Amino acid sequence: MKIKDIVSTPLYSSSIDKNMSDSAQDSIVVQVVTDEPGVVGVGETDAPPTVVKSFIEMHSSHDTSVGLKDILLGEDPLQIEKLWNKMYERTKMAGRRGIGLNAIGAIDMALWDLAGKYYDKPVWALLGGAQKEAAAPYASLFPLMNPRDPEREKVKRYINTAKRLGFRAVKLEELLNSPRRDLQIVTTAREALGEDGTLMVDAYYCWPDFKTALTECQKYKEQNLYFIETPLPVDDIEGYSRLRSALDARVAMGEFLTSRYEFFDLIDHGGVDVAQPDIGRVGGFTEAKKVADYAAAKGVLVVPHCWKTGIGIAASLHYCLATSNCPYFEFMLKELSPSELRWSLVKKEFAVKDGLIDPPDDPGLGIELDGKIIEKFSEPPG
């Protein structure tokens, strides 16, 4: 079996709000097509779709600036780690981090999906087998960004929706560095969720320095947060290390990091209790597994980030099942998302029951894409 084609399709919701913190408004579906009839793998990544497509399809110029498609055509798709290393080495002039790893991540995800379909096994089984009986998703509640909204009522409504859908863990998206408002919504969330529920908060890089973050984070001690995500600018590793040492609550970060090496640096400097690789962004399953193994050796948890479509959610589910130090994975509720791609790209999603999702039996990622949706949203709005 050989790779015959790499098909990259940018997708866009019918309306795009450039000021909204919602990367599910667009996506790129990457398909690895083989010369075996019907054997096709699917992946995606959380990065600008047209830029990813360009990186995959770029014209090759020399030995360390080769288009990913040129690298892969004619190769055996089941040699996944070999292909990952080849993609990394042959794009290292412009790749190594950032968009290069994002593009590799989408292809790598598709290769694992393809391998699962070829061997008739779910991806979690190929990654080493399930390390737990079921995976625990947490409901990411859509950003609460407008101070003019009746936000306390919105928080209650969001959490009640999550509970009704079977979730026992939720995360509030985006504090605003508005101390009174932020404390009110976190307190409201804890009351609505109940003392037995798991509550997380995404600060979305809102505090500029260690002292400010420490002062603000200490206000949430009574709310019993499972973690506080991205409290500081992404490159302030020293600040993360100091904050982690000073707080009782766990500190989480990693959604913007690409490659195992950025995570190794973060973990080695003691910057986090919870590392958050995004499967597509970090470089795919192949790289995300290395992050998890390294984190486990250092006593750090991993909880994958995912703010995309049902493709990324499926990838996060399989990763969580196969990873012993992964207690939760992110699951954005389509019932609360304004993104049409989030609602409809994947035909059927995994059922949540009593806060858990059972290991899927279907081969690969276990999802089916809606071809009509791909056709409908393959052009940018306007």
C-alpha positions in Angstrom: 0.0 0.0 0.0 1.3 3.4 -1.0 0.3 7.0 -0.5 -1.3 8.3 -3.7 -2.4 11.8 -2.7 -2.7 14.3 0.2 -5.9 16.3 -0.1 -6.1 19.5 2.0 -9.5 21.2 2.2 -9.8 24.5 4.1 -13.3 25.0 5.7 -15.0 28.1 6.9 -18.3 28.8 8.8 -20.7 30.9 6.8 -20.0 33.9 9.0 -16.6 34.7 10.6 -16.3 37.0 13.6 -12.6 38.1 13.6 -12.9 39.4 17.1 -14.3 36.2 18.6 -12.0 33.8 20.4 -13.3 30.8 18.5 -10.9 28.9 16.3 -13.7 26.4 15.5 -15.0 29.0 13.0 -12.6 27.4 10.4 -10.7 24.2 10.0 -8.7 22.2 7.5 -9.6 18.6 6.7 -6.5 16.7 5.6 -7.0 13.3 3.9 -4.2 10.8 3.2 -5.4 8.8 0.2 -3.8 5.4 -0.7 -3.8 3.2 -3.7 -5.9 0.7 -1.8 -9.6 1.4 -2.6 -11.4 3.1 0.2 -8.3 3.3 2.6 -8.2 7.0 3.5 -7.2 8.7 6.7 -8.5 12.0 8.1 -6.9 14.6 10.3 -7.2 18.3 11.2 -5.1 20.9 13.0 -5.9 24.2 14.8 -4.1 26.6 12.6 -4.9 29.0 9.7 -6.3 26.6 7.0 -4.8 28.2 3.9 -1.4 28.5 5.5 -1.4 24.8 6.4 -2.5 23.9 2.9 0.3 26.0 1.5 2.9 24.3 3.7 1.7 20.9 2.7 1.6 21.6 -1.0 4.5 24.1 -1.4 7.0 23.6 -4.2 10.2 22.0 -3.0 13.4 24.0 -3.3 16.1 22.1 -1.6 16.8 19.2 0.8 15.5 21.0 4.0 12.7 22.9 2.3 10.5 20.2 0.8 6.7 20.2 0.5 5.1 17.7 2.8 3.1 16.3 -0.1 6.2 15.7 -2.1 7.8 13.9 0.8 4.9 11.5 1.3 3.8 10.5 -2.2 4.7 6.9 -2.9 5.5 6.1 0.8 4.1 3.3 2.9 1.5 5.1 5.2 1.9 2.5 7.9 5.5 3.5 8.7 4.2 6.4 10.7 7.1 7.3 12.9 9.5 7.0 10.0 7.3 9.4 8.0 7.1 11.8 10.9 10.9 12.0 11.2 11.2 12.4 7.4 8.7 15.3 7.4 10.4 17.0 10.3 13.9 16.7 8.9 13.0 17.7 5.3 11.1 20.8 6.4 13.3 22.0 9.2 14.5 25.2 7.5 11.0 26.7 7.6 9.3 24.2 10.0 10.5 22.7 13.3 7.9 24.8 15.2 4.8 26.7 14.5 2.9 26.1 11.3 5.3 23.4 10.1 4.4 21.2 13.2 0.7 22.1 12.8 0.8 20.8 9.2 2.7 17.7 10.2 0.2 17.2 13.0 -2.8 17.1 10.7 -1.1 14.5 8.4 0.1 12.4 11.3 -3.4 12.3 12.8 -4.7 11.2 9.4 -2.0 8.5 9.2 -3.1 7.0 12.6 -6.7 7.1 11.4 -5.7 5.3 8.2 -3.7 2.7 10.1 -6.6 2.0 12.3 -8.9 1.4 9.3 -6.3 -0.8 7.7 -5.8 -3.0 10.8 -9.5 -2.8 11.8 -8.6 -1.3 15.2 -9.4 1.9 17.0 -6.5 4.4 17.3 -6.4 4.0 21.1 -5.5 0.3 20.6 -2.7 1.2 18.2 -1.4 3.7 20.7 -0.8 1.0 23.2 -4.2 0.1 24.4 -6.7 1.6 26.8 -5.1 2.7 30.1 -8.5 3.2 31.7 -12.0 1.8 31.4 -13.4 5.0 30.1 -12.3 8.6 29.3 -13.5 11.7 31.1 -14.3 14.7 28.9 -14.7 18.1 30.4 -17.2 20.5 28.9 -15.6 23.7 27.6 -18.2 26.4 28.0 -18.1 28.9 25.2 -16.3 32.2 26.1 -18.0 34.6 28.5 -16.5 37.7 27.0 -19.1 40.4 27.0 -19.4 42.3 30.3 -22.7 43.7 29.3 -24.3 40.3 29.2 -26.2 38.9 32.2 -23.3 36.6 32.7 -24.2 34.9 35.9 -27.4 33.7 34.3 -25.5 32.6 31.3 -23.0 30.7 33.4 -25.9 28.8 35.2 -27.5 28.0 31.8 -24.3 26.7 30.3 -23.5 24.5 33.3 -27.0 23.2 33.5 -26.7 22.3 29.8 -23.5 20.5 30.4 -24.9 18.5 33.3 -28.0 17.6 31.3 -25.7 16.2 28.6 -23.9 14.0 31.1 -20.8 16.0 31.9 -19.4 16.1 35.5 -16.5 18.4 34.7 -16.6 21.8 33.2 -14.3 24.7 32.3 -15.1 28.4 32.2 -13.5 30.0 29.2 -11.8 33.3 29.4 -11.4 35.6 32.4 -11.1 39.3 31.5 -8.8 40.6 34.2 -11.8 42.2 35.7 -11.4 41.0 39.4 -15.0 41.6 40.6 -16.6 40.2 37.5 -14.3 37.2 37.3 -14.8 36.2 40.9 -18.5 36.5 40.5 -18.7 34.2 37.5 -16.4 31.6 39.1 -18.4 31.6 42.3 -21.6 31.3 40.3 -20.1 28.4 38.4 -19.2 26.5 41.5 -22.7 27.0 43.0 -24.3 25.8 39.8 -22.0 22.8 39.3 -22.1 21.7 43.0 -19.3 20.7 45.3 -18.9 17.3 43.7 -18.3 18.6 40.2 -14.9 19.3 38.7 -14.4 23.0 37.9 -11.6 24.5 35.8 -10.9 28.0 34.7 -9.2 29.4 31.6 -7.6 32.7 32.4 -6.6 33.1 28.8 -3.3 34.9 29.5 -5.1 37.8 31.1 -2.5 38.6 33.9 0.6 40.4 32.8 3.1 39.1 35.5 3.6 36.7 38.3 2.6 39.1 41.2 -0.7 40.0 39.6 -1.5 36.4 38.7 -0.7 35.2 42.2 -2.9 37.9 43.8 -5.8 37.1 41.5 -5.5 33.3 41.6 -5.5 33.2 45.4 -9.0 34.7 45.3 -10.3 31.4 43.9 -9.0 29.2 46.6 -12.4 28.5 48.1 -13.8 27.5 44.7 -11.7 24.4 44.7 -10.5 24.6 41.1 -9.0 21.6 39.4 -6.6 23.8 37.5 -6.1 27.4 36.3 -5.2 27.5 32.7 -2.9 30.0 31.0 -2.8 32.6 33.7 0.4 34.3 32.3 1.8 35.1 28.8 2.8 32.0 27.0 6.5 32.7 26.9 6.8 33.6 30.6 8.1 30.2 31.7 9.9 31.6 34.8 6.6 33.2 35.9 4.8 29.9 35.4 7.3 28.2 37.5 7.0 30.7 40.4 3.2 30.6 40.2 3.1 26.9 40.3 5.3 26.8 43.4 3.1 29.4 45.2 -0.4 28.0 44.4 -2.4 25.1 45.8 -4.4 24.9 42.6 -2.8 23.2 39.6 -1.4 25.4 36.8 -2.1 24.4 33.2 -0.6 25.5 29.9 0.4 24.3 26.5 -2.2 24.9 23.8 0.1 27.1 21.7 3.2 24.9 22.1 4.5 23.0 19.1 6.8 19.9 19.3 7.8 17.8 22.2 10.8 20.1 22.7 8.8 23.1 23.8 7.0 20.9 26.3 10.2 19.4 27.6 11.5 23.0 28.2 8.3 23.9 30.0 8.2 20.8 32.1 12.0 20.9 33.0 11.6 24.4 34.3 8.7 23.4 36.6 6.2 25.6 34.8 3.1 23.4 34.9 1.2 20.7 36.8 -0.9 20.0 33.7 0.6 20.1 30.2 -2.0 20.7 27.4 -0.8 19.5 24.0 -3.3 20.0 21.2 -3.0 16.8 19.1 -3.0 18.5 15.7 -1.0 21.6 16.7 1.8 19.8 18.6 2.6 17.5 15.7 0.0 14.7 15.8 -0.4 11.6 17.9 3.3 10.6 17.3 4.5 13.8 19.0 1.7 14.1 21.6 2.5 10.6 22.9 6.2 11.6 23.5 4.9 14.7 25.4 2.7 12.4 27.6 5.5 9.9 28.3 7.9 12.7 29.3 5.3 14.4 31.5 4.6 11.1 33.2 8.3 10.6 34.0 8.3 14.0 35.6 5.1 13.6 37.6 3.1 16.0 35.3 -0.5 15.4 34.1 -1.6 15.9 30.5 -5.0 17.2 29.5 -5.2 17.8 25.7 -6.5 21.1 24.4 -9.1 20.9 21.6 -11.1 23.8 20.2 -12.0 22.5 16.7 -14.4 20.1 15.2 -15.5 16.5 15.9 -12.3 15.3 14.3 -10.1 16.9 17.0 -12.4 15.7 19.7 -12.2 12.1 18.5 -8.4 12.4 18.4 -8.4 13.7 22.0 -10.6 10.9 23.2 -8.3 8.2 21.7 -5.3 10.0 23.2 -6.9 10.2 26.6 -7.8 6.5 26.6 -4.3 5.4 25.7 -2.5 7.8 28.2 -2.2 6.8 31.9 -1.5 10.4 33.1 -4.4 12.0 31.2 -7.4 12.4 33.6 -9.5 14.6 31.3 -9.8 15.9 27.7 -11.4 19.0 26.4 -14.8 18.7 24.7 -16.5 21.8 23.3 -20.3 21.3 23.4 -21.8 21.7 20.0 -25.0 22.7 21.7 -23.3 25.9 22.9 -21.0 26.6 19.9 -21.9 29.1 17.2 -19.7 27.3 14.7 -21.5 25.3 12.0 -18.4 23.2 11.5 -18.6 22.2 15.1 -22.2 21.2 14.8 -22.2 19.3 11.6 -18.9 18.2 10.1 -18.9 14.8 11.9 -22.1 12.9 11.5 -22.2 11.2 14.9 -20.4 12.0 18.1 -19.5 9.9 21.1 -22.1 9.5 23.9 -21.3 10.9 27.3 -22.8 8.9 30.2 -22.2 9.8 33.9 -19.3 11.9 32.9 -17.5 9.3 30.8 -17.1 8.0 27.3 -16.5 4.3 26.7 -13.7 3.3 24.4 -15.1 3.2 20.8 -14.8 0.0 18.8 -14.9 1.4 15.3 -11.6 1.4 13.4 -9.4 4.5 13.2 -10.8 7.6 14.8 -14.3 6.1 14.6 -15.9 9.1 12.9 -17.7 9.7 9.6 -17.5 13.1 7.9 -20.5 14.7 6.2 -19.4 15.3 2.6 -22.1 17.8 2.0 -20.8 19.9 4.8 -17.3 19.8 3.4 -18.6 21.0 0.0 -20.8 23.7 1.5 -18.1 25.3 3.7 -15.1 24.9 1.4 -15.1 28.6 0.4 -14.4 31.5 2.7 -17.5 33.7 3.5 -17.8 36.9 1.5 
